[in-house]
C-alpha cells in the first residue's frame, strides 16, 4: 500500500471518529457504546443472511449496482 492511500484511509477514519464523537455530544463512553451496539446489530444481520443463504432462501452472488441499472 502506498503512503498517500494510507494517509487518505487514516484521514477517513479520523473524520469518522470525530463525527461519531460529535453525534454523542463529545461523550466518549456513549460513542463507544453506540459503536458496540451498531456492531452487534450488523453481526446479527450477517448471521441472519448467512442462515438464509445456507437454507437456499437468498442468492449467493451479489448484484453490482452498475449491472442493476
C-alpha positions as CSV (number, residue, x, y, z in Angstrom):
1,X,0.0,0.0,0.0
2,X,1.4,3.4,-0.9
3,X,1.9,6.2,1.6
4,X,-0.7,8.6,0.0
5,X,-3.5,6.0,0.2
6,X,-2.6,5.2,3.8
7,X,-3.0,8.9,4.6
8,X,-6.4,9.1,2.9
9,X,-7.5,6.0,4.8
10,X,-6.3,7.4,8.1
11,X,-8.0,10.8,7.4
12,X,-11.2,9.0,6.6
13,X,-11.1,7.1,9.9
14,X,-10.2,10.3,11.8
15,X,-13.2,12.1,10.3
16,X,-15.5,9.1,11.1
17,X,-14.2,9.1,14.7
18,X,-14.8,12.9,15.0
19,X,-18.3,12.5,13.5
20,X,-19.2,9.7,15.9
21,X,-18.0,11.6,18.9
22,X,-19.8,14.7,17.8
23,X,-23.0,12.7,17.4
24,X,-22.7,11.7,21.0
25,X,-22.1,15.3,22.2
26,X,-18.4,14.6,22.9
27,X,-19.1,11.8,25.4
28,X,-16.5,9.1,24.6
29,X,-18.2,6.4,26.7
30,X,-21.5,7.0,24.8
31,X,-19.7,6.9,21.5
32,X,-18.0,3.6,22.3
33,X,-21.4,2.2,23.5
34,X,-23.1,3.3,20.3
35,X,-20.4,1.7,18.1
36,X,-20.6,-1.6,20.0
37,X,-24.4,-1.6,19.6
38,X,-24.1,-0.9,15.9
39,X,-21.5,-3.7,15.5
40,X,-23.8,-6.1,17.4
41,X,-26.7,-5.2,15.1
42,X,-24.6,-5.7,12.0
43,X,-23.3,-9.1,13.3
44,X,-26.9,-10.2,13.9
45,X,-27.9,-9.1,10.4
46,X,-24.9,-11.0,8.9
47,X,-25.8,-14.2,10.9
48,X,-29.4,-13.9,9.5
49,X,-28.2,-13.5,6.0
50,X,-25.7,-16.4,6.3
51,X,-28.5,-18.6,7.6
52,X,-30.8,-17.6,4.7
53,X,-28.1,-18.3,2.2
54,X,-27.4,-21.7,3.8
55,X,-31.1,-22.5,3.7
56,X,-31.2,-21.5,0.0
57,X,-33.5,-18.6,0.7
58,X,-31.2,-15.9,-0.7
59,X,-29.0,-15.5,-3.7
60,X,-25.3,-16.3,-3.1
61,X,-24.0,-13.8,-5.6
62,X,-24.5,-10.0,-5.1
63,X,-25.6,-7.9,-8.0
64,X,-23.5,-4.9,-8.6
65,X,-25.3,-1.6,-8.8
66,X,-23.8,-0.9,-12.2
67,X,-25.3,-4.1,-13.6
68,X,-28.7,-3.5,-12.0
69,X,-29.2,-0.1,-13.6
